[in-house]
Amino acid sequence: MSWRDPIVEEVRRARDAYAKQFNYDLDAIYRDLKAKERQSTQRVVPCPPTCQKTPDQQNMTKPAMPS
């Protein structure tokens, strides 16, 4: 027996219905979301990068992995 969450099920149904409108084409979904973002009057705040390199780290190359 698996645990079922009605809220998770509702979100998954909504996500599936939205994706189905675009035949599950991720590029089409992305374009639609970006168009909605441009039309929105709400301010979109981008997420900051998870890790910023210092200037001396930007020119470093990763060491080769041992084989």
Buried (B, 14 or more C-beta within 10 A) or exposed (E): EEEEEEEEEEEEEEEEEEBEEBEEEEEEBEEBEEEEEEEEEEEEEEEEEEEEEEEEEEEEEEEEEEE
